[in-house]
Amino acid sequence: MIDWDVAVNTGVRLVRPGPQVDLSDARQAVAQLRELSNVAAGHVRDFTGMNPLEPTGPAVVVDRPGWIKANVDGFRVVLEPVLEQMSSERLNNGTAAALTSAVGPRITGVQLGAVLAYLAGKVLGQYELFLPPDPSGHAPTGRLTLVAPNIVSTERELDVDSRDFRLWVCLHEETHRMQFTATPWLRSHVQDLMRELLLSSEMDAADLIGRLRSAGEAVADAVRGGDANLITAFQTPEQNEIMDRVTAVMSLAEGHGDYVMDAVGPEVVPSVERIRARFQKRREAANPLDRIMRQLLGMDLKMRQYEEGAAFVGAVVAEVGMAEFNKVWTSRETLPTLAEIRDPNAWIDRVVRPAAIAE
């Protein structure tokens, strides 16, 4: 259903080049980012009280094409087993067969590559959960990746101290690495949610036409300045419920990353207030095309996840302290629901103080 090579080639061909950087400056930036990722890991460990259960090294630093290739590899790890299952279960369905024949793997690959080309110019870093096996057949558990040209471009645009900004970014991304390396079950939980979401669609031909119509309306609404996006346009009611659980987990992860980076920042990043203010202003001042693309791809939803998740973490830590907040990482059952993300006291009552309620 997806031609992965076409996705990579399309993305690499369409992605915009990074900023002009002298070779010596580029090498210095790569070396410093690797160094600061290790520095940030120590700060995150000390502040959160969490400890990785597996060895972690410096971040992998990539350019934009490298980020595209890495993400296509990650999509393959997650999607290929699901797509094979979908094909075996639904290929006899006339709608599925017709759709596969009409769209074709190459077109789908072009579409994926075009989206990744756009995102490759925006992402500063990420913790890659899903990686292909290495030459020995061992599947790595995760990898922290920093996109050097995007970090350099952003720090120049914001006119902020480069070392401070790079450490600030590393604090956020290292928090994500800590979340998954200190909580091994979380990776499989996210993968299970993604599989459940992908397999939950049982659309017939009428449903498919309706979803495509909704997607067209979402594009028109975004151009007019509305809040529609392609993600919700294609979701069925069952997927909406699953998506609420995905959103809750991602809000927790992203909000925790933002909370830690800003809480640790004042002690180790002298210009953190200036960085945060300018970074937030940059988020809010997107040009019209960027605004439409961000909305259609659900990136504005992600911004809300940062805000709601950080507010949840801040409220819980202020009320019960970091050690009690860390109960959130105990099991799937102790993760907050989307309603609890928006009502931190409800999570505290359910997870931290259940005995008091029982009494």
N, C-alpha and C positions, 0 to 999 in steps of 0.2 A: 504493500500500500504506500510505502514511502521509499523513494530512491535516495539513500543516504549520501551517496557520492555526489548526486546532483545537488543535494542540500548544501554540502560543504562547498562545492565549486561555485554555486550561486552566491552563497554568503560571502565567500572570499572575494569574488569578483565585484560585488556590489558595495562592500563595506568601504567607508571613507577612510583615507589614510589618517594616521595620527599626527600630532603636532611635530613640527620640525625641531629636532633635538640633535645636538652634536653627539658623535659617537661616544666621546669620553663622558659627557653628561648622561647619556643613556645608560652606560655601564654603571655609573655612579648611582643612578636612580634604582637600577635593578638590585645592586648590592645593598643599598640602604633599605629598600623595601624588605628584602630577606632578613636583614638584621633587625629591623623594627618589628617584624612579625614575631620574632622570638622575644623581643622586649615586651611587646603587647601581651603575649601569652602569659608571662609572669605576672603582669599587672592584673589581668583578668582572673587568674588563679587566686591571687591574694585577695582581691576584692569580693569575688563571688563565693569563695570557700569551696569551689568545685575542683575536682582533680581528674585529669584524663586517665582512662583505663588502658590506653595504648600509647606507644611512643609517638611523639609529633615532632616534626622538623620544621625548618623554615618554609614559608609559603613558596609556591611555584609562581613565578612571575612570567606573564605571557603578553603578547601583543594582541591586536584585535582578531586577526585570522586564527591565532592560536586559541583564543576564547571560543570562536565559532566551532573549530574542530573539536575542542573538548566537550562542548555542549551537545554537538551531534552524537558524539560517543556516549554521553550520558543518556540522551533520548533513546538511543538504540538499546542500551541496557534495560531501561524501564519499559519501553514500548514494544519491542519485538516480541517478547513472550505474550503480551496482552493482544497484540495484533494477530499473532498466530492463533490464539484462542478464539478471538472474534471471527477470524476467517473460517476456522473449522466449524464454528457454531452457526454462522450466518451466511456463508457463501451460497447456500442453496436458496436463501431468501432473494426473491427477484430484485427488490430495491437495493439490497447490499451489492449484489452482483452487478447491477446496472451502474450503480454509483462508482464502484471500483473501476469498471470498464471505461466509464465516461471521464472520470477525473484522471485516473492513471497515476502510477508511482512517480513519474518524472514531474508532472505538474505539482503534485503534493510536495515533492522535494524542492521545487522552485519556490513554492509558497513558504515553506519552512526556512529555506535559506534567506529569503528576502526579510523575513521577520528577524532572524538572527543577525543579519547585516545591520539592521536598524538598532537593535539592542546592544550590539557589540561596541557601539560608540557611546553608550550610556553607562554601562555597568563598571563600577570601580573594583569590585571583587566579589567573590562568592565562595561558599564551602560546597564543593561538589560531592554530593552524596553517592552518586551512582557512577562507577567507573568500570571499564572493561577489564577482563583479566590481564595480568602481566604475562610475559613470555613463559613463565613457569606454570601458568594456569591459576595462580592465586588471584583472587578478586580483592583489590584494596578496599578498605572500609570508607575512605573519603580523602579529599585533598583540598587544601586551602589555596585558592588562586587569586592573584592580584593582577589587574589589567593596567600595566604601567603607563601606556600612552593616555588612557583616560584619566588616571590620577594626575599626571603631569599637566594635561590640558585643563583639568578642573582647578588645580591650585593656581595656575596662571590666570585663569578667568576670574577667580575670586580674589586674586592678589593677596595671598596669605603666605605665611612662612611654610616652606615646602616640607621641612622635617616635621613640624607640628601637624600639618595636614596629613602627611603619610602615616604618622603614628596614630592619629585620630581614626583614620580609615581602618588601620590594622586592629585597633581596639574593637571595633564593631565586628569585623570578620573573624577575629580570633575568638570572640564570644560565641559566634556560631559554631566554630570548631569545637569549643569546649562543650557546648550543649550536646553535641552528638558523640563526642569521644568519652564524655563522662556519663552518658546515658545511652548505652548500646541499643536498648530496645526502641529508641526513638526513630532510628533509621528505618527499621522494618515497619514501624507504625505508619510513617509517612508513605512508604512504598505501598503498603496495604490500602491506604486511603486513595492513593492515585489509581491503583488497579481497580478498586471498587468504583471509583468515579468513571473510569473509562469503560468498564463493562456494564454500567448501569443503564445505558441507552438502549431502548427497544423500539426505536422509531419505525413506523411503517411509512409508506410513500407520502400519505397526507401529512404526517408529522414532519417529515423531512422538508416538504415544500413550505410548511408553516415556519419551520426554523430558519430556512433560507430567507423567507420574507422578513422575519424578525431581524436577521443579520443586516439586510438592506436598510431596514428602518433604523437600526442602531447606527449605521454609518451616517445616514441623513441627520439623525438627532445629534450626533457628535459634531457634525459640521455646523449645525445651528447653535451649538453651545449647550446642548443638553447633557445628561449624565449616562446615557446608554452605552453599552460596550458589547463586544462580540462574545465575551465569555458567557454572560448571562443570556444573551440572545439564543445560544445553542443549547442551553441547559434544559433538561426536563424537570418536572417537579421532584422526582426522586433524586436527581442530581443536585438540586438546590439544597436538599437536606444534607447530602454528603459534603457539598461545597461549604456549608456552614461549619462542618467539623474541620475541613481543611483550613478554612479562614481562621478558625480559633487557634489551631496549631501554629500557623504562620504568623498570626498577630502576636502570639506569645514569643516566638523565636525572634522576629524582627524588633518587637518592642523591647525585649530583653537586651538585644544588641545595642539599640539606641540608648537605653537607660544606662548600661554599663559604660559605653563610650563617653557619655556626658558626665557621669558621676566620677569616673576615674580621671577624666580630662583635666580638671582644674589643678591637680597635683603634678601631672606629668606633661600636659600640653599647655604651656603658658598662654597661648592665644586662643584657647578653645572657645571662649565666648564670641570672639570676632569670627572664627571659623563657622560656628553654628549659625550665627545670625546671617552671614553672607550665603551660606549653603542653603538655608531655608528660603532666603529671598530668591535665590537662583531657581529653586524648585517651583516657586510661585510665579516666576516671570518667563515661563516658556513661550516661545513664539507660537503662532496659531497652528502651524503644521505639527509641531511637536505636541501641542496640547491635544490635538485630535488623535494623533498616533498613541499617545500615552493613555488616553481614555479608551480607545478601541481595544488596546492590548491589555487593559486592566491594570495599567501601572498606577493610575490614580487610586484604585482600590488598594494597591500595595502601600501607597502613602498613608492611607487611612489605617492600614494595619500597623505601620510604624507608630502612628499617633495613639491609637487606642491601646496597642500593646504596651507602649512605654508608660501610658497613664495607669494601666493595670499593675504593671510591675512596681511603679513608684508608689502607688496607693498601698499595695500589700506590704512592701518593705517598710514603709513608714508606719504601718499599723502593727506588724508582728515581727519585723526584722528579717535580715537576709537568710538566716538559718531556717526559719519557719517557711519563708517563701520557697526555699529549695525543695520543699516537699512536693512542689509541682513536678519535679523530675522523677518522682518515685515510680510511677506506673502510668499506663494509659488512663486509668480511672482517676488519677489525680490531676490530669490536665484540665484546664478550664474549658468550659463550653463557651460558645460565642456570647451567650447571655451573661456569663460570669466575667468574660473579658470586659464587658460594659458595666458590670456590677461587682467590683472586686470583693465587697463584703460578703456576697453570696458564696464566692469560692472559699473565703476564709471560714465562713460558718460550716461549709460542707467538709473541707479538708483539714483545716488547722484546729477548729474548735467543735468537732462533732459531739464530743462527750458533754460539753457544756449545754448544747442544744438538747441532747437526750435527757439530761437532768431537768 
